[in-house]
Amino acid sequence: MQPAAVLESALYVTDLREAERFYTEVLGLEVIARAEGRHVFFRCGKGVVLLFNADATEIPPAPDAKLPVPPHGARGPGHLCFAATGEEIERWKESLTASGVAIEAELEWPNGGRSIYFRDPSGNSLEFAEPSIWKL
């Protein structure tokens, strides 16, 4: 057996309110769930982007918790890549720059396709890339 797709991807942030502002106002994602001080979740195409406060997710759930999700977390910058066409990447460059977000790198990949890299307010590395970089 083999998984069919990635359903959700998680990043860990230092300031949930600032992260929510960035992911909604700058990236245009829709909030689908939030728990004050713990997490905020966004719809992204057919998947979900999960942003967590790492300190809160490292705490084991109470024995009687309704959803006893095991503790998890990470420290330091993570990475997430969003799919985009070449034309969309150009528009994202303009939009990000207009929002005061620096483009950290632009790459032309050996297999074809290109991508741009930038950071969220917590320092996570975000990317827009043409799916052809993976020959999908």
C-alpha positions as CSV (number, residue, x, y, z in Angstrom):
1,M,0.0,0.0,0.0
2,Q,1.0,3.6,-0.5
3,P,-0.5,6.9,0.7
4,A,-2.6,8.7,-1.9
5,A,-1.7,12.2,-1.0
6,V,-0.6,14.5,1.8
7,L,-3.7,15.7,3.7
8,E,-2.2,18.1,6.1
9,S,1.2,19.8,6.7
10,A,2.2,21.4,9.9
11,L,4.5,24.3,10.8
12,Y,5.3,25.7,14.2
13,V,5.1,29.4,14.8
14,T,6.1,31.8,17.6
15,D,3.1,34.2,17.4
16,L,-0.2,32.7,16.3
17,R,-2.0,36.0,15.9
18,E,0.8,37.3,13.6
19,A,0.9,34.0,11.7
20,E,-2.9,34.1,11.2
21,R,-2.7,37.6,9.9
22,F,0.1,36.7,7.5
23,Y,-1.5,33.5,6.2
24,T,-4.9,35.1,5.7
25,E,-4.0,38.7,4.5
26,V,-0.8,38.0,2.6
27,L,-1.4,34.4,1.3
28,G,-5.2,34.6,1.2
29,L,-5.8,31.3,3.0
30,E,-9.1,30.6,4.8
31,V,-9.1,29.9,8.5
32,I,-11.1,26.7,9.2
33,A,-10.3,26.1,12.9
34,R,-8.5,27.8,15.7
35,A,-7.8,27.2,19.4
36,E,-6.5,30.3,21.2
37,G,-2.9,29.9,22.2
38,R,-2.5,26.5,20.5
39,H,-3.2,26.4,16.8
40,V,-4.8,27.9,13.7
41,F,-5.7,25.8,10.6
42,F,-6.2,26.9,7.0
43,R,-7.8,25.4,3.9
44,C,-5.3,25.2,1.1
45,G,-6.7,23.6,-2.1
46,K,-7.5,20.0,-1.2
47,G,-5.3,20.0,1.9
48,V,-4.9,21.8,5.2
49,V,-2.0,23.9,6.5
50,L,-1.7,23.5,10.3
51,L,0.1,26.2,12.3
52,F,0.9,25.3,15.9
53,N,2.4,27.0,19.0
54,A,5.1,24.3,19.7
55,D,5.0,25.0,23.4
56,A,1.3,24.2,23.6
57,T,1.5,21.0,21.4
58,E,4.3,19.5,23.5
59,I,1.9,19.3,26.5
60,P,0.4,15.8,26.8
61,P,-3.4,15.7,26.6
62,A,-5.5,15.3,29.7
63,P,-6.6,11.7,30.4
64,D,-10.2,12.7,29.7
65,A,-9.4,14.8,26.6
66,K,-12.1,14.7,23.9
67,L,-9.4,14.5,21.2
68,P,-6.2,12.9,22.8
69,V,-3.8,13.9,20.1
70,P,-0.2,12.8,21.1
71,P,2.3,15.5,21.9
72,H,4.3,16.9,19.0
73,G,6.3,19.9,18.0
74,A,9.4,21.2,16.4
75,R,11.9,24.1,16.9
76,G,13.5,26.2,14.3
77,P,12.4,27.1,10.8
78,G,10.3,24.6,8.9
79,H,9.5,24.5,5.2
80,L,6.4,24.3,3.1
81,C,6.0,24.6,-0.6
82,F,2.8,25.7,-2.4
83,A,2.2,24.7,-6.0
84,A,1.9,27.6,-8.6
85,T,2.2,28.0,-12.3
86,G,5.0,30.2,-13.7
87,E,2.5,33.0,-14.3
88,E,1.2,32.7,-10.7
89,I,4.8,32.8,-9.4
90,E,5.3,36.2,-11.1
91,R,2.1,37.5,-9.6
92,W,3.1,36.1,-6.1
93,K,6.4,37.9,-6.4
94,E,4.6,41.2,-7.0
95,S,2.0,40.6,-4.3
96,L,4.6,39.5,-1.7
97,T,6.9,42.4,-2.4
98,A,3.9,44.9,-2.2
99,S,3.2,43.4,1.2
100,G,6.7,44.0,2.4
101,V,7.8,40.3,2.2
102,A,11.3,39.8,0.8
103,I,11.9,37.2,-1.9
104,E,14.8,35.2,-0.4
105,A,15.7,33.2,-3.5
106,E,14.6,32.4,-7.0
107,L,15.6,29.1,-8.6
108,E,15.4,27.5,-12.0
109,W,15.5,23.8,-11.3
110,P,17.6,21.3,-13.3
111,N,14.5,19.2,-14.1
112,G,12.7,22.2,-15.3
113,G,10.4,24.6,-13.5
114,R,11.1,27.4,-11.1
115,S,10.4,28.5,-7.6
116,I,10.6,31.5,-5.2
117,Y,11.4,31.3,-1.5
118,F,10.3,33.7,1.3
119,R,9.8,33.6,5.1
120,D,6.7,33.8,7.3
121,P,6.8,36.0,10.4
122,S,8.2,33.0,12.5
123,G,11.0,32.4,10.0
124,N,9.6,29.4,8.3
125,S,10.8,29.0,4.8
126,L,7.9,29.1,2.3
127,E,8.1,28.4,-1.4
128,F,5.9,28.8,-4.5
129,A,7.0,26.3,-7.1
130,E,5.9,24.8,-10.4
131,P,5.0,21.2,-9.9
132,S,7.3,20.3,-12.8
133,I,10.2,20.6,-10.4
134,W,9.2,17.1,-9.3
135,K,8.1,15.8,-12.7
136,L,4.7,15.1,-11.3
